[in-house]
């Protein structure tokens, strides 16, 4: 560190293209794995805990997608609101989530929904419940490779407006507010938690700040939900997510999000129920 400036903030050229391009990585993965060319679903879900994907697989509702060329993960296709969607489990943490997000959008994704477990900071009732993350404190490293230094990254305001009233009257509780994205979940000190509370932050998780920074820099649609499931295990009986690992509630949040997104999207015909006619993004 020189003059109080962290090395992660040095030598950044935010408008410069990357030498290592996601399209080239996917090209080589397809070649090596004989993955057929083709689009993935236009709406995809990141499921860091893996409970949702495992529930869909166990109940026969999801199967591997043949066109997914990622070296590190599997993409499973399932139907939501009559539309083919995709889900990637176990992409935990900011850097992994953004790596997968880059690959998803390069492969044909148009909307990415992240549903991740989060620890309660400002109490808003007994967990579990969900928070639609409007902005996320950038206490991780990945976001600083996409956007200049700032305290927060945020959801695209136009996408947020599109989700207005999406969860009114829903059986599942969905609040709106801020989160704290950390790279080090076992360094959530009393001082750091007190600061987060002073900022009215509702939960702490590991992906949202980076995903929102990526989305802003690349012009993509990403919406992040924190599933407030715990109080950082300071007492016994924590981390209870609900039936089937909270999968039923998470599916309802995803379904309501998809319904609102599709209702104003040119990707789908007015009647819905058809697979999007999307194509991989050109770079």
C-alpha positions in Angstrom: 0.0 0.0 0.0 1.3 3.4 -0.9 -0.1 6.7 0.5 -2.9 4.8 2.1 -4.2 3.4 -1.2 -4.8 -0.3 -1.4 -3.1 -2.2 -4.3 -6.5 -3.5 -5.6 -7.4 0.1 -6.5 -4.2 0.7 -8.6 -3.7 0.2 -12.3 -7.3 0.0 -13.3 -8.5 1.1 -16.7 -12.3 0.8 -16.5 -13.0 1.7 -20.1 -10.4 -0.7 -21.5 -11.3 -4.1 -22.9 -10.1 -7.3 -21.3 -7.4 -9.3 -23.0 -9.0 -12.5 -21.7 -12.5 -12.6 -23.2 -15.3 -14.8 -22.0 -16.3 -15.7 -25.6 -12.9 -17.1 -26.2 -13.0 -19.2 -23.1 -16.4 -20.6 -24.0 -15.2 -21.3 -27.5 -12.4 -23.5 -26.2 -14.6 -25.2 -23.7 -17.1 -26.1 -26.4 -14.2 -27.5 -28.5 -12.7 -29.5 -25.7 -16.0 -30.9 -24.4 -17.8 -31.2 -27.7 -20.6 -29.0 -26.4 -23.1 -28.2 -29.1 -23.6 -24.6 -30.1 -26.9 -23.1 -29.0 -28.5 -20.7 -26.5 -29.1 -21.2 -22.9 -32.4 -20.0 -21.3 -32.9 -16.2 -21.4 -33.7 -16.2 -17.6 -31.2 -17.8 -15.3 -30.8 -18.2 -11.5 -27.7 -18.3 -9.3 -28.3 -20.6 -6.4 -25.1 -20.4 -4.2 -26.5 -22.8 -1.5 -27.6 -25.3 -4.1 -30.8 -26.2 -2.2 -33.1 -25.0 -5.0 -31.3 -26.9 -7.7 -31.1 -30.0 -5.7 -34.9 -29.8 -5.0 -35.7 -29.3 -8.7 -33.5 -32.2 -9.7 -34.8 -34.5 -6.9 -38.4 -33.8 -8.0 -37.7 -34.4 -11.6 -38.2 -30.8 -12.6 -34.7 -30.0 -13.8 -32.1 -31.5 -16.1 -28.7 -30.5 -17.3 -28.8 -28.0 -20.2 -26.9 -29.4 -23.3 -25.5 -26.0 -24.5 -23.8 -24.9 -21.3 -20.0 -24.8 -21.8 -18.7 -23.6 -18.5 -15.7 -25.4 -17.1 -16.6 -25.1 -13.5 -20.4 -25.5 -13.1 -23.5 -27.2 -14.4 -26.6 -25.4 -15.7 -29.9 -27.1 -15.1 -33.0 -26.2 -17.1 -36.4 -26.0 -15.4 -39.8 -24.4 -16.2 -41.1 -21.3 -14.4 -44.2 -19.4 -15.4 -44.3 -21.6 -18.5 -40.9 -20.5 -19.6 -37.6 -22.4 -19.7 -35.2 -21.0 -17.2 -31.8 -22.1 -16.0 -30.2 -22.5 -12.5 -26.5 -22.8 -11.6 -25.9 -24.1 -8.1 -22.9 -23.6 -5.8 -21.4 -20.4 -7.3 -20.5 -19.0 -3.9 -18.7 -15.6 -3.4 -18.3 -12.5 -5.5 -15.6 -13.6 -7.9 -17.2 -17.0 -8.7 -20.6 -15.5 -9.1 -19.4 -12.8 -11.5 -17.3 -15.4 -13.5 -20.5 -17.4 -14.0 -22.5 -14.3 -14.7 -20.1 -13.3 -17.5 -20.5 -16.7 -19.1 -24.3 -16.8 -18.7 -24.8 -13.5 -20.5 -22.3 -14.5 -23.2 -24.3 -17.7 -23.7 -27.7 -16.0 -24.2 -29.0 -15.1 -20.7 -31.0 -11.8 -20.6 -32.0 -11.7 -16.9 -30.0 -13.1 -14.0 -31.6 -13.6 -10.6 -29.4 -14.4 -7.6 -31.0 -15.8 -4.5 -28.4 -16.2 -1.7 -28.5 -16.9 2.0 -27.8 -13.8 4.1 -27.2 -13.1 7.8 -29.5 -10.6 9.6 -28.1 -7.2 10.4 -31.0 -4.8 11.0 -33.8 -7.0 12.5 -37.0 -7.0 10.4 -38.7 -10.0 12.1 -37.8 -13.6 12.7 -35.9 -15.3 9.8 -36.5 -16.6 7.2 -37.6 -13.8 4.9 -36.3 -12.2 1.7 -34.8 -8.8 0.8 -34.8 -7.5 -2.7 -31.3 -5.9 -2.6 -31.4 -2.3 -3.9 -27.8 -1.5 -3.1 -24.9 -3.4 -1.7 -21.9 -2.3 0.4 -18.7 -3.1 -1.6 -16.7 -5.0 1.1 -15.3 -7.4 -1.5 -12.7 -7.2 -4.3 -14.4 -8.1 -7.6 -16.5 -5.0 -7.9 -13.4 -2.8 -8.0 -12.4 -4.4 -11.3 -15.6 -3.3 -12.9 -16.4 0.1 -11.4 -14.3 2.9 -9.8 -14.2 3.0 -5.9 -17.5 3.9 -4.2 -19.2 2.7 -1.1 -22.1 0.9 -2.8 -23.2 -0.7 -6.1 -26.9 -0.8 -6.9 -29.5 -2.5 -9.0 -30.4 -0.8 -12.3 -33.2 1.7 -11.4 -35.2 0.8 -14.5 -35.1 -2.9 -13.5 -36.1 -2.0 -9.9 -39.0 0.1 -11.2 -40.1 -2.9 -13.3 -40.3 -5.0 -10.2 -42.5 -2.5 -8.3 -45.5 -4.2 -6.7 -44.2 -7.6 -7.8 -44.4 -9.1 -4.3 -47.5 -7.3 -2.9 -49.9 -9.9 -1.5 -47.4 -12.7 -1.9 -47.4 -15.5 0.7 -43.7 -15.1 1.1 -42.3 -12.0 2.8 -40.1 -9.9 0.5 -38.7 -6.6 1.8 -36.5 -4.0 0.1 -33.2 -2.6 1.3 -29.5 -2.7 1.4 -27.0 -5.5 2.0 -23.4 -5.8 2.9 -21.3 -8.0 0.6 -18.2 -9.5 2.2 -15.4 -11.8 1.0 -14.8 -13.0 4.5 -17.8 -14.4 6.3 -15.8 -15.4 9.4 -14.5 -11.9 9.8 -17.9 -10.3 10.6 -16.6 -8.4 13.6 -18.7 -6.5 16.1 -17.3 -3.3 14.8 -18.2 -4.1 11.2 -21.7 -5.2 12.1 -22.2 -2.0 14.1 -21.2 0.0 11.1 -23.5 -2.0 8.8 -26.4 -1.3 11.2 -25.6 2.4 11.2 -26.1 2.2 7.4 -29.5 0.5 7.8 -28.1 -2.6 6.1 -30.6 -5.5 6.4 -28.3 -8.5 5.7 -24.8 -9.7 4.9 -24.1 -11.9 1.9 -21.2 -12.7 -0.5 -22.3 -11.8 -4.1 -24.6 -8.8 -4.6 -22.1 -5.9 -4.7 -20.0 -7.6 -7.4 -23.0 -8.7 -9.4 -24.4 -5.2 -9.5 -21.1 -3.7 -10.4 -20.7 -6.2 -13.3 -24.3 -5.4 -14.4 -23.7 -1.7 -14.4 -20.4 -1.9 -16.2 -21.6 -4.3 -18.8 -25.2 -3.1 -19.2 -26.9 -6.3 -18.1 -30.0 -7.0 -16.1 -29.3 -8.6 -12.7 -31.5 -8.7 -9.6 -30.2 -10.0 -6.2 -32.2 -11.3 -3.3 -30.9 -12.0 0.1 -32.7 -14.9 1.8 -32.3 -13.8 5.5 -31.9 -17.2 7.1 -29.7 -16.7 10.1 -28.3 -14.4 12.8 -24.7 -15.6 12.2 -25.2 -18.6 14.5 -24.7 -16.6 17.7 -27.4 -18.9 19.2 -28.3 -22.5 18.5 -31.1 -23.4 16.0 -30.0 -21.0 13.3 -30.0 -21.4 9.5 -33.5 -22.8 9.2 -34.6 -21.9 5.6 -38.0 -23.6 5.5 -39.5 -26.6 3.7 -37.0 -28.3 1.4 -34.2 -25.9 2.3 -36.4 -22.9 1.5 -36.9 -24.0 -2.1 -40.6 -23.5 -2.2 -40.3 -19.9 -1.0 -37.4 -19.2 -3.3 -39.3 -20.5 -6.2 -42.2 -18.2 -5.4 -39.8 -15.2 -5.3 -38.3 -16.3 -8.7 -41.7 -16.9 -10.2 -43.0 -13.4 -9.3 -39.8 -11.8 -10.6 -40.0 -13.7 -13.9 -43.7 -12.8 -14.2 -42.9 -9.1 -13.9 -39.9 -9.2 -16.1 -41.7 -11.1 -18.9 -44.8 -8.9 -18.8 -42.9 -6.0 -20.4 -40.2 -7.9 -22.3 -39.9 -8.1 -26.1 -38.2 -11.5 -25.6 -41.5 -13.2 -25.2 -44.8 -13.2 -27.1 -47.8 -11.7 -25.3 -49.3 -15.0 -24.4 -46.1 -16.1 -22.7 -45.1 -19.7 -22.3 -42.7 -19.8 -25.2 -39.0 -20.0 -25.0 -37.2 -16.8 -25.7 -35.7 -16.3 -29.2 -32.5 -15.0 -27.8 -29.0 -15.4 -29.1 -25.6 -15.3 -27.4 -24.4 -11.8 -26.9 -21.8 -10.5 -29.3 -18.9 -8.7 -27.9 
